[in-house]
Amino acid sequence: MHGPASPGWLLVALCAATGAYCLLRMRSEVEEQRRAAGGEALMGFGMAAMAVPAAVFTPPSWAWSGYALVFGAAAVRALWAARASTHHLHHLVGASAMVYMAVVMAASPGHHAGSGIPLLTGVLLLYFVGYVLLSGVRLVPVAAGGGTVGWGDRPELARACRLSMGIAMVAMLATL
């Protein structure tokens, strides 16, 4: 992504840690939680890869097409899963945002300061800022799970994971 290296590395660390926790959540006994965690792990690791500062590593031009393909497939899967649960609509928006960012980065790999915020970027920013605020409010009243609940089944950690990915998405869209 465009922007200074330090925030980029912080985004890489946040997204990679979130993706790693989502992998742990895939060990849940509840099938729906495992499926959601798999999609969220993909998003976390994909966001970590895309957040690597361009000053440190500039991916080959074909990599952006690869990102668009992977997240396009994730968007189709989320659309299919949304038939059963509306939670997957958020996954659809997130995967679509990743496709959008990959397309923008492929079209304009250099920094484009002063170009303003395109309409779609602004709409996505509004969505994710709203999501972050709503997720933060929902996280506050959740009591920590007891000792009998496994790491993959703790609702407060799953919500914190989603909140951190939402914050990272806002940061990535803002630097686009």
N, CA, C and O of each residue as an XYZ file, in Angstrom:
704
protein
N       0.837     -1.172      0.000
C       0.000      0.000      0.000
C       0.884      1.237      0.000
O       2.071      1.168      0.318
N       0.297      2.350     -0.356
C       1.012      3.606     -0.357
C       1.106      4.126      1.069
O       0.289      3.770      1.919
N       2.094      4.963      1.333
C       2.205      5.567      2.649
C       3.505      5.196      3.320
O       4.298      4.430      2.773
N       3.728      5.742      4.519
C       4.968      5.503      5.241
C       5.134      4.038      5.640
O       4.158      3.296      5.752
N       6.387      3.637      5.850
C       6.687      2.243      6.137
C       6.235      1.809      7.534
O       5.726      0.698      7.683
N       6.402      2.641      8.552
C       6.057      2.225      9.925
C       4.596      1.844     10.078
O       4.316      0.764     10.598
N       3.640      2.677      9.650
C       2.234      2.242      9.756
C       1.950      1.002      8.910
O       1.113      0.174      9.269
N       2.646      0.886      7.799
C       2.461     -0.295      6.959
C       2.867     -1.565      7.687
O       2.165     -2.574      7.619
N       3.992     -1.522      8.381
C       4.434     -2.695      9.133
C       3.504     -2.984     10.308
O       3.283     -4.144     10.656
N       2.960     -1.936     10.918
C       1.984     -2.154     11.994
C       0.732     -2.839     11.451
O       0.174     -3.724     12.099
N       0.293     -2.429     10.262
C      -0.853     -3.086      9.623
C      -0.534     -4.541      9.290
O      -1.373     -5.424      9.469
N       0.677     -4.782      8.807
C       1.076     -6.158      8.501
C       1.006     -7.007      9.767
O       0.465     -8.113      9.744
N       1.548     -6.497     10.867
C       1.544     -7.251     12.132
C       0.118     -7.479     12.639
O      -0.224     -8.586     13.055
N      -0.706     -6.439     12.605
C      -2.093     -6.556     13.075
C      -2.860     -7.582     12.250
O      -3.531     -8.457     12.797
N      -2.755     -7.467     10.934
C      -3.512     -8.365     10.054
C      -2.996     -9.801     10.142
O      -3.792    -10.740     10.126
N      -1.684     -9.984     10.234
C      -1.129    -11.337     10.352
C      -1.520    -11.972     11.683
O      -1.851    -13.157     11.726
N      -1.488    -11.202     12.770
C      -1.896    -11.727     14.075
C      -3.383    -12.086     14.059
O      -3.786    -13.111     14.610
N      -4.181    -11.248     13.434
C      -5.615    -11.530     13.329
C      -5.841    -12.786     12.501
O      -6.650    -13.634     12.877
N      -5.146    -12.919     11.388
C      -5.265    -14.120     10.563
C      -4.849    -15.375     11.326
O      -5.479    -16.425     11.200
N      -3.782    -15.255     12.119
C      -3.327    -16.401     12.908
C      -4.367    -16.792     13.953
O      -4.618    -17.979     14.160
N      -4.973    -15.807     14.612
C      -6.009    -16.125     15.587
C      -7.217    -16.771     14.901
O      -7.831    -17.691     15.442
N      -7.545    -16.284     13.715
C      -8.669    -16.873     12.977
C      -8.383    -18.334     12.634
O      -9.301    -19.154     12.603
N      -7.115    -18.664     12.378
C      -6.767    -20.071     12.156
C      -7.042    -20.890     13.415
O      -7.519    -22.022     13.331
N      -6.741    -20.315     14.588
C      -7.060    -21.005     15.841
C      -8.564    -21.187     16.004
O      -9.018    -22.217     16.504
N      -9.339    -20.185     15.580
C     -10.791    -20.274     15.680
C     -11.355    -21.369     14.784
O     -12.470    -21.842     15.003
N     -10.592    -21.768     13.783
C     -11.069    -22.833     12.892
C     -11.124    -24.190     13.600
O     -11.655    -25.152     13.045
N     -10.586    -24.275     14.810
C     -10.629    -25.512     15.584
C     -11.906    -25.619     16.409
O     -12.056    -26.560     17.188
N     -12.818    -24.684     16.253
C     -14.070    -24.658     17.000
C     -14.894    -25.913     16.739
O     -14.774    -26.550     15.693
N     -15.718    -26.246     17.700
C     -16.641    -27.376     17.545
C     -17.843    -27.005     16.683
O     -18.523    -27.887     16.158
N     -18.108    -25.714     16.533
C     -19.280    -25.236     15.791
C     -18.889    -25.020     14.323
O     -17.993    -24.233     14.019
N     -19.569    -25.723     13.427
C     -19.211    -25.686     12.005
C     -19.291    -24.281     11.417
O     -18.393    -23.883     10.674
N     -20.337    -23.519     11.727
C     -20.491    -22.171     11.181
C     -19.351    -21.255     11.632
O     -18.896    -20.410     10.861
N     -18.892    -21.416     12.861
C     -17.765    -20.618     13.352
C     -16.483    -20.985     12.607
O     -15.666    -20.117     12.300
N     -16.313    -22.260     12.321
C     -15.124    -22.694     11.570
C     -15.121    -22.082     10.174
O     -14.086    -21.605      9.708
N     -16.275    -22.093      9.501
C     -16.361    -21.527      8.149
C     -16.068    -20.029      8.152
O     -15.298    -19.538      7.327
N     -16.687    -19.312      9.084
C     -16.469    -17.862      9.163
C     -15.006    -17.569      9.480
O     -14.417    -16.646      8.917
N     -14.429    -18.348     10.373
C     -13.029    -18.131     10.748
C     -12.096    -18.369      9.568
O     -11.079    -17.688      9.435
N     -12.427    -19.322      8.717
C     -11.588    -19.577      7.534
C     -11.569    -18.393      6.594
O     -10.511    -17.992      6.110
N     -12.744    -17.829      6.333
C     -12.819    -16.640      5.485
C     -12.117    -15.450      6.107
O     -11.476    -14.665      5.409
N     -12.237    -15.314      7.417
C     -11.583    -14.202      8.104
C     -10.073    -14.382      8.144
O      -9.331    -13.401      8.085
N      -9.605    -15.635      8.243
C      -8.157    -15.884      8.187
C      -7.611    -15.498      6.813
O      -6.552    -14.877      6.720
N      -8.322    -15.859      5.753
C      -7.916    -15.469      4.406
C      -7.826    -13.951      4.289
O      -6.866    -13.416      3.735
N      -8.840    -13.264      4.820
C      -8.838    -11.798      4.774
C      -7.657    -11.240      5.566
O      -6.971    -10.334      5.094
N      -7.419    -11.763      6.746
C      -6.322    -11.262      7.579
C      -4.971    -11.421      6.900
O      -4.189    -10.472      6.842
N      -4.695    -12.602      6.390
C      -3.403    -12.828      5.736
C      -3.300    -12.071      4.412
O      -2.230    -11.576      4.060
N      -4.406    -11.982      3.683
C      -4.400    -11.214      2.437
C      -4.154     -9.740      2.690
O      -3.404     -9.093      1.959
N      -4.793     -9.205      3.737
C      -4.581     -7.801      4.089
C      -3.146     -7.584      4.540
O      -2.548     -6.554      4.226
N      -2.583     -8.544      5.276
C      -1.188     -8.427      5.711
C      -0.254     -8.375      4.498
O       0.679     -7.573      4.459
N      -0.511     -9.228      3.519
C       0.336     -9.243      2.324
C       0.207     -7.939      1.534
O       1.197     -7.418      1.020
N      -1.010     -7.418      1.440
C      -1.212     -6.182      0.680
C      -0.697     -4.952      1.416
O      -0.429     -3.926      0.790
N      -0.554     -5.040      2.741
C      -0.124     -3.885      3.537
C       1.388     -3.730      3.610
O       1.877     -2.733      4.141
N       2.137     -4.696      3.087
C       3.602     -4.555      3.110
C       3.963     -3.261      2.378
O       3.550     -3.055      1.237
N       4.735     -2.392      3.037
C       5.057     -1.102      2.421
C       5.724     -1.247      1.051
O       6.625     -2.066      0.868
N       5.269     -0.446      0.105
C       5.798     -0.505     -1.260
C       7.275     -0.120     -1.301
O       7.998     -0.546     -2.202
N       7.728      0.677     -0.343
C       9.137      1.068     -0.299
C      10.033     -0.121      0.037
O      11.219     -0.115     -0.293
N       9.480     -1.133      0.683
C      10.238     -2.309      1.087
C      10.164     -3.401      0.039
O      11.170     -4.023     -0.303
N       8.955     -3.629     -0.471
C       8.751     -4.696     -1.451
C       7.659     -4.283     -2.409
O       6.531     -4.007     -2.000
N       7.990     -4.240     -3.667
C       6.999     -3.960     -4.697
C       6.705     -5.280     -5.402
O       7.566     -5.829     -6.089
N       5.490     -5.784     -5.228
C       5.165     -7.067     -5.856
C       5.161     -6.951     -7.378
O       4.950     -5.866     -7.921
N       5.392     -8.061     -8.057
C       5.322     -8.037     -9.519
C       3.910     -7.651     -9.968
O       2.949     -7.830     -9.220
N       3.792     -7.138    -11.150
C       2.497     -6.637    -11.635
C       1.422     -7.717    -11.661
O       0.247     -7.405    -11.469
N       1.782     -8.966    -11.892
C       0.802    -10.035    -11.939
C       0.233    -10.356    -10.567
O      -0.833    -10.965    -10.481
N       0.907     -9.969     -9.491
C       0.438    -10.289     -8.138
C      -0.915     -9.650     -7.849
O      -1.758    -10.242     -7.174
N      -1.120     -8.430     -8.369
C      -2.394     -7.749     -8.112
C      -3.545     -8.487     -8.781
O      -4.651     -8.536     -8.243
N      -3.288     -9.062     -9.953
C      -4.319     -9.887    -10.595
C      -4.602    -11.126     -9.765
O      -5.745    -11.571     -9.663
N      -3.562    -11.675     -9.180
C      -3.728    -12.837     -8.299
C      -4.575    -12.501     -7.082
O      -5.469    -13.259     -6.706
N      -4.284    -11.345     -6.462
C      -5.103    -10.899     -5.321
C      -6.560    -10.742     -5.754
O      -7.472    -11.200     -5.066
N      -6.769    -10.097     -6.891
C      -8.137     -9.870     -7.371
C      -8.848    -11.201     -7.612
O     -10.029    -11.335     -7.292
N      -8.154    -12.168     -8.163
C      -8.743    -13.481     -8.416
C      -9.103    -14.201     -7.120
O     -10.209    -14.726     -6.985
N      -8.177    -14.228     -6.172
C      -8.417    -14.922     -4.899
C      -9.579    -14.282     -4.154
O     -10.469    -14.977     -3.664
N      -9.567    -12.951     -4.069
C     -10.622    -12.293     -3.317
C     -11.930    -12.222     -4.104
O     -13.003    -12.103     -3.512
N     -11.850    -12.292     -5.417
C     -13.067    -12.426     -6.213
C     -13.741    -13.756     -5.924
O     -14.962    -13.825     -5.781
N     -12.936    -14.815     -5.838
C     -13.485    -16.132     -5.485
C     -14.062    -16.112     -4.066
O     -15.109    -16.708     -3.812
N     -13.381    -15.427     -3.145
C     -13.894    -15.314     -1.772
C     -15.205    -14.537     -1.750
O     -16.099    -14.849     -0.964
N     -15.322    -13.529     -2.606
C     -16.570    -12.754     -2.684
C     -17.716    -13.621     -3.201
O     -18.833    -13.547     -2.688
N     -17.444    -14.439     -4.208
C     -18.478    -15.344     -4.738
C     -18.895    -16.343     -3.667
O     -20.083    -16.622     -3.506
N     -17.925    -16.882     -2.936
C     -18.226    -17.822     -1.847
C     -19.066    -17.135     -0.767
O     -20.023    -17.720     -0.260
N     -18.712    -15.897     -0.416
C     -19.477    -15.156      0.598
C     -20.897    -14.878      0.115
O     -21.849    -14.942      0.892
N     -21.031    -14.570     -1.166
C     -22.365    -14.343     -1.728
C     -23.201    -15.607     -1.628
O     -24.383    -15.552     -1.287
N     -22.592    -16.737     -1.923
C     -23.291    -18.016     -1.829
C     -23.665    -18.314     -0.371
O     -24.777    -18.768     -0.099
N     -22.756    -18.064      0.554
C     -23.001    -18.343      1.973
C     -24.006    -17.361      2.581
O     -24.625    -17.670      3.599
N     -24.174    -16.198      1.980
C     -25.105    -15.191      2.508
C     -26.551    -15.668      2.445
O     -27.421    -15.093      3.099
N     -26.812    -16.706      1.670
C     -28.159    -17.268      1.629
C     -28.558    -17.812      2.990
O     -29.728    -17.762      3.367
N     -27.577    -18.333      3.729
C     -27.859    -18.952      5.022
C     -27.682    -17.993      6.194
O     -28.358    -18.132      7.213
N     -26.784    -17.025      6.061
C     -26.501    -16.110      7.179
C     -26.134    -14.738      6.633
O     -25.274    -14.610      5.761
N     -26.798    -13.717      7.157
C     -26.512    -12.356      6.686
C     -25.133    -11.877      7.114
O     -24.635    -10.890      6.573
N     -24.498    -12.559      8.084
C     -23.132    -12.189      8.486
C     -22.188    -12.251      7.285
O     -21.213    -11.503      7.216
N     -22.477    -13.125      6.364
C     -21.610    -13.287      5.198
C     -21.695    -12.100      4.233
O     -20.830    -11.948      3.370
N     -22.701    -11.278      4.366
C     -22.758    -10.066      3.538
C     -21.577     -9.150      3.857
O     -21.039     -8.490      2.969
N     -21.180     -9.112      5.129
C     -19.992     -8.324      5.490
C     -18.750     -8.926      4.832
O     -17.882     -8.196      4.354
N     -18.667    -10.249      4.810
C     -17.534    -10.897      4.130
C     -17.537    -10.555      2.646
O     -16.483    -10.361      2.042
N     -18.736    -10.483      2.065
C     -18.860    -10.106      0.655
C     -18.326     -8.695      0.424
O     -17.579     -8.461     -0.527
N     -18.703     -7.760      1.285
C     -18.213     -6.383      1.149
C     -16.700     -6.337      1.343
O     -15.997     -5.656      0.596
N     -16.198     -7.060      2.344
C     -14.756     -7.072      2.606
C     -13.955     -7.654      1.449
O     -12.944     -7.082      1.043
N     -14.401     -8.787      0.919
C     -13.704     -9.406     -0.209
C     -13.785     -8.520     -1.446
O     -12.820     -8.406     -2.201
N     -14.938     -7.897     -1.649
C     -15.086     -6.981     -2.793
C     -14.175     -5.771     -2.637
O     -13.617     -5.286     -3.621
N     -14.020     -5.279     -1.412
C     -13.107     -4.155     -1.158
C     -11.666     -4.561     -1.467
O     -10.886     -3.762     -1.985
N     -11.323     -5.790     -1.150
C      -9.962     -6.269     -1.453
C      -9.749     -6.359     -2.963
O      -8.676     -6.024     -3.465
N     -10.773     -6.813     -3.683
C     -10.676     -6.854     -5.154
C     -10.491     -5.436     -5.683
O      -9.638     -5.190     -6.536
N     -11.283     -4.521     -5.179
C     -11.201     -3.120     -5.600
C      -9.797     -2.552     -5.343
O      -9.221     -1.896     -6.211
N      -9.257     -2.808     -4.153
C      -7.913     -2.287     -3.845
C      -6.859     -2.913     -4.749
O      -5.926     -2.231     -5.173
N      -6.995     -4.203     -5.051
C      -6.033     -4.864     -5.938
C      -6.098     -4.262     -7.343
O      -5.065     -4.049     -7.977
N      -7.296     -3.991     -7.820
C      -7.456     -3.392     -9.153
C      -6.859     -1.989     -9.183
O      -6.176     -1.626    -10.140
N      -7.112     -1.199     -8.139
C      -6.557      0.155     -8.075
C      -5.034      0.103     -8.022
O      -4.363      0.886     -8.694
N      -4.491     -0.807     -7.233
C      -3.029     -0.912     -7.125
C      -2.414     -1.394     -8.440
O      -1.315     -0.968     -8.797
N      -3.101     -2.265     -9.156
C      -2.590     -2.728    -10.443
C      -2.600     -1.600    -11.468
O      -1.687     -1.486    -12.285
N      -3.640     -0.767    -11.420
C      -3.764      0.324    -12.389
C      -2.828      1.481    -12.078
O      -2.409      2.200    -12.985
N      -2.498      1.667    -10.812
C      -1.682      2.809    -10.400
C      -0.698      2.387     -9.320
O      -0.896      2.721     -8.152
N       0.364      1.656     -9.681
C       1.296      1.163     -8.670
C       2.084      2.273     -7.966
O       2.562      2.063     -6.851
N       2.227      3.422     -8.576
C       2.945      4.528     -7.950
C       2.032      5.324     -7.052
O       0.810      5.196     -7.125
N       2.615      6.141     -6.209
C       1.828      6.975     -5.298
C       1.086      8.032     -6.104
O       1.666      8.670     -6.982
N      -0.210      8.218     -5.803
C      -0.998      9.183     -6.552
C      -1.583     10.238     -5.618
O      -2.799     10.412     -5.539
N      -0.710     10.926     -4.923
C      -1.147     11.965     -3.987
C      -1.863     13.078     -4.736
O      -1.498     13.425     -5.860
N      -2.870     13.624     -4.107
C      -3.586     14.747     -4.697
C      -4.682     14.341     -5.652
O      -5.343     15.201     -6.234
N      -4.892     13.040     -5.829
C      -5.926     12.612     -6.768
C      -7.306     12.610     -6.125
O      -8.308     12.415     -6.814
N      -7.371     12.824     -4.824
C      -8.662     12.848     -4.147
C      -9.168     11.451     -3.869
O      -8.517     10.467     -4.220
N     -10.324     11.363     -3.242
C     -10.913     10.070     -2.905
C     -12.003      9.747     -3.923
O     -13.014     10.446     -3.987
N     -11.809      8.700     -4.714
C     -12.856      8.296     -5.651
C     -14.136      7.894     -4.898
O     -14.087      7.554     -3.716
N     -15.246      7.937     -5.578
C     -16.544      7.674     -4.970
C     -16.604      6.301     -4.294
O     -17.056      6.196     -3.153
N     -16.158      5.255     -4.980
C     -16.223      3.915     -4.406
C     -15.350      3.799     -3.162
O     -15.739      3.149     -2.192
N     -14.179      4.419     -3.182
C     -13.322      4.417     -1.993
C     -14.037      5.096     -0.835
O     -13.999      4.607      0.295
N     -14.685      6.213     -1.109
C     -15.421      6.931     -0.072
C     -16.565      6.117      0.497
O     -16.789      6.116      1.708
N     -17.286      5.427     -0.363
C     -18.399      4.580      0.088
C     -17.872      3.440      0.961
O     -18.442      3.142      2.010
N     -16.788      2.810      0.526
C     -16.193      1.729      1.317
C     -15.668      2.249      2.651
O     -15.823      1.591      3.679
N     -15.051      3.421      2.637
C     -14.579      4.025      3.889
C     -15.746      4.262      4.845
O     -15.644      3.947      6.030
N     -16.838      4.807      4.350
C     -18.017      5.037      5.195
C     -18.544      3.725      5.768
O     -18.873      3.645      6.952
N     -18.622      2.705      4.925
C     -19.107      1.406      5.389
C     -18.226      0.866      6.509
O     -18.728      0.464      7.559
N     -16.904      0.857      6.285
C     -16.012      0.260      7.276
C     -15.880      1.105      8.535
O     -15.701      0.553      9.621
N     -15.961      2.421      8.423
C     -15.970      3.256      9.625
C     -17.229      2.949     10.440
O     -17.159      2.813     11.662
N     -18.363      2.842      9.778
C     -19.597      2.468     10.464
C     -19.496      1.089     11.092
O     -19.946      0.878     12.219
N     -18.904      0.149     10.362
C     -18.727     -1.205     10.882
C     -17.836     -1.202     12.115
O     -18.129     -1.882     13.099
N     -16.744     -0.436     12.065
C     -15.826     -0.361     13.201
C     -16.539      0.226     14.420
O     -16.412     -0.299     15.526
N     -17.278      1.300     14.221
C     -17.984      1.921     15.341
C     -19.023      0.971     15.931
O     -19.123      0.839     17.151
N     -19.791      0.314     15.077
C     -20.799     -0.626     15.550
C     -20.150     -1.828     16.239
O     -20.639     -2.287     17.272
N     -19.068     -2.333     15.681
C     -18.367     -3.467     16.288
C     -17.787     -3.092     17.643
O     -17.814     -3.892     18.578
N     -17.264     -1.879     17.749
C     -16.727     -1.417     19.027
C     -17.804     -1.340     20.091
O     -17.580     -1.724     21.239
N     -18.968     -0.845     19.712
C     -20.081     -0.765     20.655
C     -20.537     -2.160     21.065
O     -20.837     -2.396     22.235
N     -20.588     -3.068     20.128
C     -21.004     -4.444     20.429
C     -19.983     -5.174     21.295
O     -20.346     -6.085     22.039
N     -18.729     -4.792     21.211
C     -17.676     -5.464     21.960
C     -17.695     -5.082     23.431
O     -17.358     -5.901     24.285
N     -18.079     -3.872     23.735
C     -18.014     -3.369     25.108
C     -18.772     -4.236     26.110
O     -18.188     -4.592     27.133
N     -20.043     -4.600     25.881
C     -20.765     -5.325     26.930
C     -20.471     -6.813     27.030
O     -20.973     -7.466     27.944
N     -19.676     -7.372     26.126
C     -19.440     -8.810     26.135
C     -18.541     -9.167     27.318
O     -17.446     -8.626     27.477
N     -19.033    -10.089     28.138
C     -18.232    -10.576     29.267
C     -17.289    -11.660     28.762
O     -17.614    -12.403     27.836
N     -16.133    -11.737     29.379
C     -15.148    -12.744     28.991
C     -15.708    -14.130     29.265
O     -16.409    -14.342     30.254
N     -15.396    -15.067     28.387
C     -15.872    -16.435     28.539
C     -15.211    -17.122     29.716
O     -14.148    -16.707     30.177
N     -15.846    -18.171     30.196
C     -15.309    -18.919     31.325
C     -14.156    -19.806     30.906
O     -13.777    -19.836     29.735
N     -13.607    -20.518     31.851
C     -12.465    -21.376     31.595
C     -12.806    -22.585     30.745
O     -11.898    -23.211     30.199
N     -14.091    -22.944     30.609
C     -14.463    -24.129     29.853
C     -14.604    -23.847     28.362
O     -14.729    -24.783     27.572
N     -14.587    -22.591     27.966
C     -14.747    -22.234     26.557
C     -13.371    -22.235     25.897
O     -12.433    -21.625     26.411
N     -13.249    -22.926     24.751
C     -11.980    -22.970     24.040
C     -11.694    -21.665     23.333
O     -12.586    -20.834     23.166
N     -10.452    -21.482     22.918
C     -10.032    -20.245     22.249
C     -10.817    -19.989     20.979
O     -11.062    -18.835     20.626
N     -11.207    -21.024     20.300
C     -11.941    -20.850     19.054
C     -13.393    -20.457     19.241
O     -14.051    -20.042     18.287
N     -13.903    -20.583     20.462
C     -15.321    -20.320     20.716
C     -15.566    -19.089     21.584
O     -16.683    -18.896     22.064
N     -14.576    -18.271     21.793
C     -14.755    -17.091     22.652
C     -15.301    -15.941     21.824
O     -14.599    -15.410     20.964
N     -16.552    -15.547     22.073
C     -17.192    -14.528     21.237
C     -16.518    -13.160     21.328
O     -16.483    -12.422     20.344
N     -15.987    -12.818     22.494
C     -15.348    -11.508     22.614
C     -14.063    -11.433     21.800
O     -13.727    -10.368     21.282
N     -13.343    -12.534     21.679
C     -12.131    -12.542     20.866
C     -12.460    -12.535     19.379
O     -11.762    -11.896     18.592
N     -13.506    -13.235     18.993
C     -13.929    -13.217     17.588
C     -14.349    -11.805     17.188
O     -14.019    -11.341     16.097
N     -15.079    -11.124     18.074
C     -15.496     -9.743     17.778
C     -14.305     -8.802     17.736
O     -14.248     -7.914     16.885
N     -13.360     -8.981     18.635
C     -12.156     -8.145     18.624
C     -11.351     -8.383     17.346
O     -10.758     -7.455     16.795
N     -11.336     -9.619     16.886
C     -10.659     -9.972     15.635
C     -11.307     -9.240     14.467
O     -10.611     -8.655     13.636
N     -12.623     -9.269     14.399
C     -13.343     -8.588     13.313
C     -13.165     -7.083     13.405
O     -13.045     -6.407     12.383
N     -13.149     -6.557     14.620
C     -12.945     -5.126     14.814
C     -11.564     -4.704     14.320
O     -11.433     -3.681     13.648
N     -10.540     -5.480     14.645
C      -9.188     -5.117     14.203
C      -9.049     -5.185     12.688
O      -8.343     -4.367     12.098
N      -9.712     -6.150     12.049
C      -9.664     -6.199     10.583
C     -10.423     -5.034      9.972
O     -10.025     -4.521      8.927
N     -11.510     -4.606     10.606
C     -12.237     -3.430     10.126
C     -11.392     -2.177     10.218
O     -11.380     -1.357      9.300
N     -10.683     -2.029     11.331
C      -9.788     -0.878     11.500
C      -8.683     -0.914     10.447
O      -8.347      0.115      9.861
N      -8.125     -2.085     10.212
C      -7.080     -2.219      9.194
C      -7.617     -1.894      7.809
O      -6.913     -1.291      6.998
N      -8.848     -2.283      7.530
C      -9.442     -1.978      6.226
C      -9.608     -0.478      6.053
O      -9.354      0.053      4.972
N     -10.036      0.215      7.115
C     -10.151      1.686      7.050
C      -8.786      2.292      6.748
O      -8.674      3.173      5.895
N      -7.753      1.828      7.437
C      -6.409      2.361      7.214
C      -5.933      2.096      5.788
O      -5.331      2.971      5.164
N      -6.194      0.911      5.274
C      -5.759      0.583      3.924
C      -6.506      1.392      2.877
O      -5.913      1.847      1.900
N      -7.800      1.571      3.076
C      -8.574      2.363      2.119
C      -8.153      3.825      2.176
O      -8.120      4.498      1.145
N      -7.833      4.325      3.365
C      -7.425      5.722      3.505
C      -6.092      5.999      2.818
O      -5.851      7.115      2.358
N      -5.230      4.997      2.746
C      -3.927      5.199      2.098
C      -3.929      4.808      0.632
O      -2.909      4.943     -0.043
N      -5.041      4.335      0.136
C      -5.138      3.896     -1.255
C      -4.928      5.028     -2.223
O      -4.979      4.822     -3.435
